[in-house]
Amino acid sequence: MQGRIESGQLCTVEPVDPATLRVGEIVLCKVNGRQYLHLIKAVQGGRYQIGNNRDRTNGWVSASAIYGRCTRVE
């Protein structure tokens, strides 16, 4: 399975109210001090399970760790 966004592709990320995020959206988030684009796999209260498009789950982040939603990929 291919990733939704390949390394080196230009992406547009816009600020977002975390309360509006849904499963399947791609977000820019901070994980262990680094910023990554991740796929939202589940939403539970004020936290979000993130992972990739290759069936890997990376864990949970809080709303404060999410910087924005990916709105466009070149």
PAZAPA-4460 file (N, C-alpha, C; in steps of 0.05 Angstrom, whole numbers, plus 32768, in hexadecimal, padded with zeros to 4 digits):
% residues 74
    n_x    n_y    n_z   ca_x   ca_y   ca_z    c_x    c_y    c_z   seq   type   mol
   8011   7FE8   8000   8000   8000   8000   8012   8019   8000     1      M     A
   800C   802C   7FEF   801A   8045   7FEE   8011   8058   8004     2      Q     A
   8023   806A   800B   801B   807F   801D   8009   8093   800F     3      G     A
   7FFA   80A2   801E   7FEA   80B7   8012   7FFB   80CF   8009     4      R     A
   8010   80D3   8018   8023   80E9   8012   803F   80DC   8011     5      I     A
   804D   80E0   7FFB   8067   80D5   7FF9   807C   80E9   8002     6      E     A
   8093   80DF   800B   80A8   80F0   8015   80B0   8105   7FFF     7      S     A
   80B1   811E   8008   80B9   8133   7FF6   80A2   8142   7FE8     8      G     A
   808A   8138   7FEB   8073   8146   7FDF   806D   815F   7FEF     9      Q     A
   8065   8174   7FE1   805E   818D   7FED   8041   818B   7FF7    10      L     A
   803D   8193   8010   8023   8192   801D   801B   81AD   8028    11      C     A
   8001   81B2   8027   7FF6   81CA   8034   7FE8   81C1   804E    12      T     A
   7FF0   81CE   8064   7FE4   81C8   807E   7FD7   81E2   8088    13      V     A
   7FBE   81E0   8091   7FB0   81F7   809B   7FA8   81F2   80B8    14      E     A
   7FA7   8208   80C8   7F9E   8205   80E4   7F82   81F8   80E5    15      P     A
   7F7D   81EA   80FB   7F64   81DB   80FD   7F5B   81DB   811B    16      V     A
   7F42   81DB   811F   7F36   81D6   8139   7F36   81B8   813D    17      D     A
   7F45   81AD   8150   7F47   8190   8153   7F2B   8183   8157    18      P     A
   7F18   8191   8161   7EFD   8186   8166   7EF0   817E   814B    19      A     A
   7EF9   818A   8135   7EED   8184   811B   7EFA   816D   810C    20      T     A
   7F10   8162   8117   7F1F   814D   8109   7F10   8133   810A    21      L     A
   7F13   8124   80F4   7F06   810A   80F1   7F1A   80F4   80E8    22      R     A
   7F12   80DC   80EC   7F22   80C5   80E4   7F27   80C7   80C6    23      V     A
   7F40   80C2   80BD   7F47   80C3   80A1   7F54   80DC   8098    24      G     A
   7F54   80F1   80A9   7F60   810A   80A1   7F7E   8109   80A8    25      E     A
   7F8E   8119   8099   7FAA   811A   809D   7FB0   8134   80AC    26      I     A
   7FC0   8131   80C1   7FC7   8148   80D2   7FE5   814B   80D6    27      V     A
   7FEE   8163   80DB   8009   8168   80E4   8009   8168   8102    28      L     A
   8019   8156   810E   8019   8154   812B   8036   8151   8135    29      C     A
   8039   8156   814F   8053   8154   815C   8053   8139   816C    30      K     A
   8067   8129   8166   806B   810F   8173   8088   810D   817C    31      V     A
   808C   810A   8196   80A8   8108   81A1   80BA   811E   8197    32      N     A
   80B0   8137   8197   80C0   814E   8190   80C4   8153   8172    33      G     A
   80B8   8142   8161   80BA   8146   8144   809E   8149   8138    34      R     A
   809E   8156   8121   8084   815B   8113   8081   8147   80FC    35      Q     A
   8069   813B   80FA   8063   8127   80E6   8048   812C   80DB    36      Y     A
   8043   8123   80C2   8029   8121   80B7   801F   8105   80BD    37      L     A
   8008   8103   80CA   7FFD   80E9   80D1   7FDF   80E7   80CA    38      H     A
   7FD6   80CF   80C6   7FBA   80C9   80C1   7FAC   80C5   80DC    39      L     A
   7F94   80D1   80DF   7F85   80CC   80F7   7F77   80B1   80F4    40      I     A
   7F7B   809F   8107   7F70   8084   8106   7F58   8081   8118    41      K     A
   7F57   8091   812E   7F41   808F   8141   7F40   80A9   8151    42      A     A
   7F28   80B0   815A   7F25   80C8   816B   7F17   80BE   8184    43      V     A
   7F22   80C6   819B   7F16   80BF   81B5   7F18   80D6   81C8    44      Q     A
   7F01   80E4   81CB   7F02   80FC   81DC   7F14   8111   81D0    45      G     A
   7F27   811B   81E0   7F39   812F   81D6   7F54   8124   81CD    46      G     A
   7F55   810B   81C6   7F6E   80FF   81BC   7F69   80F1   81A1    47      R     A
   7F7F   80ED   8193   7F7E   80E3   8177   7F93   80CD   8173    48      Y     A
   7F8A   80B7   8169   7F9C   80A1   8162   7FA7   80A7   8146    49      Q     A
   7FC1   80A7   8144   7FCD   80AE   812A   7FDD   8096   811F    50      I     A
   7FE0   8096   8105   7FEF   8080   80F8   7FF5   8088   80DB    51      G     A
   7FFA   8073   80CB   8000   8079   80AF   7FED   8069   809E    52      N     A
   7FF1   806B   8084   7FDF   805E   8070   7FE7   8041   806B    53      N     A
   7FFB   8037   8079   8005   801C   8076   7FFD   800A   808E    54      R     A
   7FE6   8010   809A   7FDB   8002   80B0   7FEB   8003   80CA    55      D     A
   7FFD   8015   80CC   800C   8019   80E5   7FFF   802E   80F6    56      R     A
   7FFC   8028   8110   7FF2   803B   8123   8009   8044   8135    57      T     A
   800B   805F   8138   8022   806A   8147   801C   8072   8163    58      N     A
   8002   8072   816B   7FFB   807A   8186   7FE7   8090   8187    59      G     A
   7FE5   809C   819F   7FD1   80B1   81A4   7FDF   80CC   81A9    60      W     A
   7FD2   80E1   819F   7FDB   80FC   81A5   7FC4   810D   81AE    61      V     A
   7FCA   8121   81BE   7FB4   8133   81C7   7FAF   8149   81B2    62      S     A
   7F9A   8157   81B5   7F93   816D   81A2   7FA9   8182   81A1    63      A     A
   7FB7   8187   81B7   7FCC   819B   81B8   7FE4   8193   81A7    64      S     A
   7FE7   817A   819F   7FFD   8171   818F   7FF7   8173   8171    65      A     A
   7FDE   817B   816A   7FD7   817D   814E   7FD8   819A   8145    66      I     A
   7FE8   819F   8130   7FEC   81BB   8127   7FDA   81C3   8110    67      Y     A
   7FD1   81B0   8100   7FC0   81B7   80E9   7FB9   819E   80D9    68      G     A
   7FA7   81A3   80C6   7F9C   818E   80B4   7FA9   8192   8098    69      R     A
   7FB1   817C   808C   7FBB   817D   8071   7FA4   8181   805E    70      C     A
   7FA5   8196   804E   7F8E   819C   803D   7F95   8199   801F    71      T     A
   7FAF   8196   8019   7FB7   8193   7FFD   7FD2   8186   7FFB    72      R     A
   7FD5   8175   7FE7   7FEE   8167   7FE1   7FF4   816C   7FC4    73      V     A
   800C   8176   7FBE   8015   817C   7FA3   801E   8163   7F95    74      E     A
***
